[in-house]
Amino acid sequence: MFLLTALCAPKFYHEFDWSRGTIGFAVSVNLALYGLTAPFAAALMDRFGIRRVVAVALTVISAGSVLTVWMTAPWQLVLYWGILVGLGSGTMALAFAATVTNRWFVARRGLVTGILTAAGASGQLVFLPLLSWLVENHGWRPAAITVSLAALAVVPFVWLLLRDHPADVGLSAYGAEEFVPKPAPVPGAARRAVSVLLSAARTGPFWLLAGTFAICGASTNGLVKTHFVPAAHDHGMPITAAASLLAVIGVFDVVGTIASGWFTDRFEARRLLAVYYALRGVSLLFLPMLLAPSVQPPMLFFIVFYGLDWVATVPPTIALCREHYGEDSAIVFGWVLASHQVGAAAVAFAGGLARDVFGSYDVVWYASGALCAAAALMALVIRRRPTGAVKAAAGG
């Protein structure tokens, strides 16, 4: 995230003089790999364990971030931030939350998914204002080093405290009626990820979930997370103010995602998705009228509203994957997440290109609003699976 703040810093532009399209391409590579890595990461966790995979992923993120300090050419930005950080963060993506939830919880899965997903938003709360201040006052390199050190500092805690399965500590999954032994490692992680994809791709719900989540990624990570700060800066808003608004989105994201998890345990997931996407689309249509040199009350209303909706789509999407694909749901969700990031990558690149061509981001905001309306309709098309089929898919 520090890179998105650095892009608006005058020192960054003066040092590299790279176009928005060039930088957007590097960000799009990062976002695409973030998603495409997820299904293989879920399979790797079944093969080697959650702890080992997460520790390696954090180390890769640390390496990719610190190497940007010495970059001098666009291809290095693509390699270090796009590929290395993309692979590392993709391994730590939402498939991690799906895997942990499936293994450790039987009851309250929607709520737990919401809490784990919201934890990612807390990173914005803690780091984004700090990184914005570092970029503004000391340049982008100290921010890159801070990200690297933060990722590396978590590795010992992961190795010492994280466990792969409840049986590792002699416990049953929360809400389980009986103790379940730790399953044997599943070999052939890559082959299993691909075979699960081929199987799921023969079903309609997979394509509807992938399509809606692609639009989710396009309208969040690809659009707002990547282009909000530079778009606000185009209207005269200071970088620190714009970045702080993103951090406020993170505050309400925590609330919205946990609430969404609670709703998912009680209401039909596909209807929740339709409501979330419809409301998001409406809010994006108003955003171009709210951008100004200073933060006004209508902008604050948008930030709060958008924050509540930001990752609220994750718990019902994971619930629908679990409903239709049972024990393979974490890997299926990994592929659905891949579509999320492909959508994000496309808009991250297209947004930068549109800014270069049209001189503003307005057309991208309006197009994303229309896409969200389409996602709401797609969500309603997903049919509920019969109860007996759900139990069979879940293995019981």
Salt bridges, closest charged atoms under 4 A:
GLU15 OE2 - ARG141 NH2 2.51
ASP46 OD1 - ARG103 NH2 2.88
ASP46 OD2 - ARG192 NH1 2.40
ASP164 OD2 - LYS182 NZ 3.89
ASP168 OD1 - LYS182 NZ 3.39
ASP234 OD1 - ARG20 NH2 3.78
ASP234 OD2 - ARG355 NE 2.60
GLU268 OE2 - ARG270 NE 2.38
GLU268 OE1 - ARG271 NE 3.15
ASP309 OD2 - ARG280 NE 2.82
GLU323 OE2 - HIS324 NE2 3.81
ASP328 OD1 - ARG192 NH2 3.12
